[in-house]
Amino acid sequence: METIDWNDFEKVELRVGTIVEVNDFREARKPAYKLKIDFGDEIGLRKSSAQITDAYNKEDLVGRQIIGVVNFPVKQIGPMRSECLVTGFHRQDGAVILACPDSDVPNGAKLA
């Protein structure tokens, strides 16, 4: 594992956002959803895709808070421009489980 210093870590903007819209991403190579996430007044709404269809239904995701990286460059994923990275962890079966706060916090709050 590569070691980073504190300055490297401080560059990563890990923020809390609330999923406000979920749609199927039919054009994706692997099953995925298109997400619209509210990161608060300072950052606003961001779009992302997430390969989380194995563990989550669309209805279960709306209103859920997630942790996302908001300062990566925009990435073209098929016909969509992903504006943030939704974080999660792989289970043993390969499904991705979202990284989420265990209590409500303001949208846009930065990881402390």
C-alpha positions in Angstrom: 0.0 0.0 0.0 1.3 3.4 -0.9 1.6 6.0 1.9 0.4 9.5 1.4 1.0 12.6 3.6 -1.6 14.8 5.3 -1.4 17.4 2.5 -2.4 14.8 -0.1 -5.4 13.8 2.1 -6.5 17.4 2.6 -6.9 17.8 -1.2 -9.7 15.3 -1.4 -13.1 17.0 -0.9 -15.2 14.3 0.8 -18.7 15.8 1.3 -22.1 14.6 2.4 -24.9 14.8 -0.1 -28.5 13.6 -0.3 -29.7 11.6 -3.3 -32.6 13.5 -4.8 -33.2 11.6 -8.1 -32.4 8.1 -9.3 -32.8 6.7 -12.9 -31.7 3.6 -14.7 -28.5 4.0 -16.7 -29.5 1.8 -19.6 -26.5 2.9 -21.7 -23.9 1.7 -19.1 -21.9 -1.4 -19.8 -22.6 -2.8 -16.3 -25.9 -2.2 -14.5 -25.9 1.2 -12.9 -28.0 4.1 -11.8 -27.8 7.8 -12.7 -27.9 9.8 -9.5 -28.6 13.4 -8.8 -27.1 14.4 -5.5 -27.7 17.6 -3.5 -24.4 18.7 -1.8 -25.9 21.9 -0.3 -25.8 25.6 -1.3 -22.0 25.9 -1.7 -21.6 23.0 -4.1 -25.1 22.4 -5.4 -26.5 19.5 -7.4 -24.1 17.0 -8.9 -24.7 14.0 -11.2 -23.0 10.7 -10.9 -23.4 7.1 -12.0 -23.1 4.2 -9.5 -22.9 0.5 -10.0 -25.1 -0.2 -6.9 -28.0 -2.0 -8.5 -27.2 -5.3 -6.8 -27.7 -3.9 -3.3 -30.2 -1.0 -3.7 -33.6 -0.3 -5.4 -34.2 3.1 -6.8 -36.9 3.8 -4.3 -34.6 3.1 -1.4 -32.0 5.6 -2.5 -34.0 8.8 -2.8 -33.5 10.8 0.4 -30.4 8.7 1.5 -27.3 10.7 2.4 -24.0 9.5 0.9 -20.3 10.5 1.0 -18.9 11.7 -2.3 -15.7 13.2 -3.7 -16.7 16.5 -5.3 -13.4 17.8 -6.6 -12.5 15.2 -9.2 -12.6 16.4 -12.8 -15.8 15.7 -14.7 -15.7 12.2 -16.2 -17.5 11.2 -19.4 -19.2 7.8 -18.8 -21.0 6.9 -22.0 -23.5 9.7 -22.8 -23.4 11.1 -19.2 -20.9 13.5 -17.5 -20.2 12.3 -14.0 -19.6 15.3 -11.7 -18.7 13.5 -8.5 -17.6 10.1 -7.2 -20.0 8.3 -4.9 -18.0 6.2 -2.4 -18.7 2.7 -1.2 -17.2 -0.7 -0.3 -17.3 -4.0 -2.1 -19.0 -6.9 -0.3 -17.6 -10.5 -0.7 -20.3 -11.1 -3.5 -19.0 -8.0 -5.4 -22.0 -5.7 -4.6 -21.1 -2.1 -3.7 -22.4 -0.9 -0.3 -22.6 2.9 0.0 -20.4 4.9 2.5 -23.0 6.9 4.4 -23.1 8.9 7.7 -25.1 7.0 10.4 -26.9 10.2 11.4 -28.3 13.2 9.3 -25.8 15.9 8.8 -26.1 19.1 6.6 -25.6 18.6 2.9 -22.1 19.7 1.9 -20.5 18.9 5.3 -16.9 18.0 4.8 -15.4 14.9 6.3 -13.6 15.8 9.5 
